[in-house]
Amino acid sequence: MDPLTLGLLVAVTTIVVLFSGISVAVGLLLVAASFLLIFDGTRSLEMIPEIFFADLNSFTILSIPMFIIMGAAVASTRAGADLFEALERWLTRVPGGLVVSNLGACALFAALSGSSPATCAAIGKMGIPEMQKRGYPDGVAAGAIAAGGTLGILIPPSVTMIVYGIATETSIGRLFLAGIIPGLMLTALFMGWAIFATWRSGNTAVLSPRSYSLRERFEIMPRILPFLLVIVGVLYSMYGGIATTSETAAVGAVLCLLMAITIYRLWNPRAIWGVLRDSTRESVMILFIMAAAGVFAYMMSSLFITQSIAQWIAGLEVNRWVLMALINLFLLVAGFFLPPVAVILMTAPILMPILEAAQFDPYWFAVILTINMEVGLITPPVGLNLFVINSIAPNISLRTILLGSAPFVGCMFAAIVILCLFPGLATWLPNLVMGPI
């Protein structure tokens, strides 16, 4: 069978299998094993165990469970609520300061936890009722939290960026740096729209500042500064040449656990066990998907599907930006249905040769890909963040949450366009800190 036709058959089969409700990792393994058996014979199956475990035989992968423990420790405390309260007290005189405070808290908490659902739950439980009480439109309140939660996979430290780095064999340190300025830019776009939507609602009461004394502003700082120092410390350790990514992640995990115990009195052994249990579950899920995707990529390469698709696309006489638009559309659709980790691991082997042929920077593309994955978190049919918001704010209808999130999706598309026009926003900082590639 022609490799391109075979590739189409693999794509259709994979979609059908994944839509059956089976787990992503098991589905990828079944598809890979089936096609290898049919088109390459039984001998090819002997390679599956070796490839499965070889893809996990990397010291860098240790950083994934460590960063997940770090995030789970923070998510198990009141750190999210304290971040929200601190920013509200300091930004109270900014027009629409409450929604700005929520988005700022989302950005900081997302950087700490790396989990979009955890960010939505931690900040939304306190932020949404407070915004409703002050008269903010339900759509703005819910949409801001849903969109703010997505920032965790872009602002470092990001598990998604680590997975991309492992899948594409690119520097994780550079990827983290590449996400900083676009992450701040996207946060600013979210804040700008939220303030405009609040002002447009016509409720001037929500724009009036609430007074806080200087003592009230400073008294909460000791509870949040240690966690912010962890972020700074993690980044400094990596880029100061003090430790590797995995070593830094391990230290960050231990520090966050210790701070959760000392600052938030997380003394109960059951609570600590809960943090470790949930972290283990999420880590195993991601590592299982990574190993299964490695087998899937081997199948695609062994049957010459990956090489044929890359040659076919490279042979198309189209402008490189038309090609990038098509890749963005593909990623957008894939992100609607699959988690970011699965999309990255499944598409990286196909896309990297194409990107290299079109002379696109892989670190710049990592940011573009990540923003596309963020869109999938707040759009149907999966839209995980939408359902998290609906569960913590059941008085707001899913339709209102969806409509409130739609403008933030527009902000994400605007960010992609800006990054295409000014790719230096993603590449300038890595080149400055770590030197040109």
Buried (B, 14 or more C-beta within 10 A) or exposed (E): EEBBEBBEBBBEBBBEBBEEEEEBBBBBBBBBBBBBEEBBEEEBEEBBEEBBEBBEEEEBBBBBBBBBBBBBBBBBBBBBBBBBBBBBBBBBEBEBBBBBBBBBBBBBBBBBBBBBBBBBBBBBBBBBBBBBEBBBBBBBBBBBBBBBBBBBBBBBBBBBBBBBBBBBEBBBBBBBBBBBBBBBBBBBBBBEBBBEBBBEBEEEEBBEEEEBEEEEBEEBEEBBEBBBEBBEBBBBBBBEEEBBBBBBBBBBBBBBBEBBBEBBEBEEEEBBEBBEEBBBEBBEBBBBBBBBBBBBBBBBEBBBBBBBBBBEBEEEEEEEEEBBBEBBEBBBEBBBBBBBBBBBBBBBBBBBBBBEBBEBBBBBBBBBBBBBBBBBBBBEEBBBBBBBBBEBBEEBBBEBBBBBBBBBBEBBBBBBEBBBEEBEBBBBBBBEBEEEE
